[in-house]
């Protein structure tokens, strides 16, 4: 349990740092952060507070989908947003393209490491992943269709609100899956421990 908690908190903290790196790269964001950025543009709320607010709203959507949050789910909603607002003032957008590109790459890789950490801890999915699995369970549609539909919807709404879509959005979409596939096994619980955690 100690390892799982430490891994969970490290993963969520890294996820918050990754969001800051992607935002400061200013080359385009992943769909959910395009939405977060769009809401920030319209409301003036802090980015991290927006992450927390949207995560909490998604948790309400879990209710009709009959999804149950775990400890990691609640920690995800709160900790990621807090880290974003704490780290954001310390990272500036580079003046040159190479600096922005470096931040983008660092943000995508850090996201993959963070995802491997918190999913590997097996303490509950994040609010966005739970939305996907809940819709799949209730509709019987494939994960691919549901995930794509959700991501495109979120991306479109975020873009209309003023979130930035760009080359970074494409890089993220192409790279994040393969990178998570690399890092997730490194942080996954041993099979025996994972079975106990699942139970």
N, C-alpha and C positions, 0 to 999 in steps of 0.2 A: 504493500500500500504506500509506503514511503516513496519508493521509486516512482510509482504511478503519479502521486501528487506532485513530486518535483518535476517530473517529465511534463505533466500537464501544464503547470505554471510557467515553466521555461518555454514550452511551445506557444502558449497564448501570448506571453510577453514578446517573443520573437515575431509573432503574427502582427502585433501592434507596431513593432519596429518596421516590419516589411511594408505595411500600409504607408507609413511615413516616407520611406524611401521611394515608393512608387508615386506618391503624390508630389514629392519634391523633384522627381525626375521630370515631371511635366511633359511626358510624351504620350500620355493616354493611360487609362486605368482598366483594371478588370471590371466586369459588369456591375458587381455589387458596389464597388467603390466609385464607379461612375454615378450610380444612384446616390450614394452618400454625398459625393461632391456636388451633385445637382441640388440636393436638399439644402446643403450648406450655402450654395449660391443664392437660393431663394429665401432662406430663413436667417442667414447670418449666424447660425449656431456653430459652436466648435465642432470640428470634424469628429473627434472622439465621442462627444455627447450624441452626435447624430448616429454613429455606429451603434451605441448602446440603445438609442431610441428605436431604430429600425429592427435591431435584434429582439427587443422586447415585443414589438408589434408582431414579428414573425412567430414568437412563442404563443401569442394569442391565437394565431391561425392554426397552430398545432392542435388546439382543443377539438374542433370538428373533425380533424384528421385522426384523432385518437392516438396521438404521439405523446410519449412520456419523456420529459426532460430528465437528464442525469445531472449529477453534480458538475460534470464538465460542461454541460450545456449552459448552466447559469453562470459558471465562472467565465465561459467564453464571452457571453453577452457583456459582462461587467468589466473584466480585466483588459480585454483588447482595447476597448474605448478609452479606458483610463491611461493605458500606456501610450496610445496615439496622442492624446492631449498633453501628456507629460514630455514626450520626445520631440514633438513637432517643432517647438521653438528652437531646438538645438541643431536642426538640420535645415540648411538653406538650399535653394535651387541653384545649381551651378550655372555659370554664365555661358559656358561653351557646350557644344553638342556632345563632345566626348565625355565630359563630366556627367551630363544627363544620362547618356547611354550606360555609363558605369553604374549610376544609381539604379537605373531600370533593371540591369542584370542582377545587381545585388538584391534588389527587392523581390524579383521573381524567385531567385535561389533561396532567399531567406523564407519566403512564403512556403516553398516546398519543404524545407527543413522543419519549419513550424508545424505544418500540417502533419508531417510524419510523427512529430513529437506528441501532439495532442490527440491524434487519432490512435497512435500506438499505445497511449495510456489507457484506452478503453474505458473511459469514464463518462460517455455520453456524447452524441454528435453535436456539432454546432447548430445554431438555429436555421441556417440556410440548408445544411445537409438534411436536417430533420424534415424541413418542408418538402424536399425532393422525395425522400423515402416515404413520407406520409401520402403524398399524391400518388406515387406508384402503388402503394398498398391499397388505396381506396379506389383507384381507377383500373388497375391491371395493365396500364400502359407500360411500355419499356422505359428503363432508366434513361436511355439515350434520348428518347423523345421528350420525356418530362424535363430532364436537365437542360436540354437545348432550348425548349420552350420557355422555361423559367429565366435562363440566362439572357435570351434575346429580348424578352419582355422587360426585364430589369434594365438591360442596356439601353433599350429604346426610351424608357421613361426617364432614366438618368440623363441621357443625351438631350432630351427635350427640356429638361429642367436646367441644363447648363453644365452638366458633367463633361469631362474631356475624354473624347474617343480619339485614338491616334495609333501610331505605330506600336506604342507600348501595349495597347489592347490586343493587337494581333500577336505580338511576341509572347504575351502572357498566355493567350489561348493555345498557342502551338507548343509552348515549352512546359507549362505547369503539369500536365498529365504525365509525360515521361519523367520529369524530375521527381514528382511524388512517388512514382513507381520505383525510383532509385532509393529514395530516402525512407519510405515507409517501412520496408523490411529491417532497416537498421535500428529502428526505434520500437518495433512491434514487440509485445510481451512474448516471452517463451510460451510455447503451445499450452503447456500445463497451466501456467498462471493465467493465460488468456481465457481458458475454459472456466476457471474459477471466477474470474472477473465477469464473464458473460453470465454465469449462473447467479 
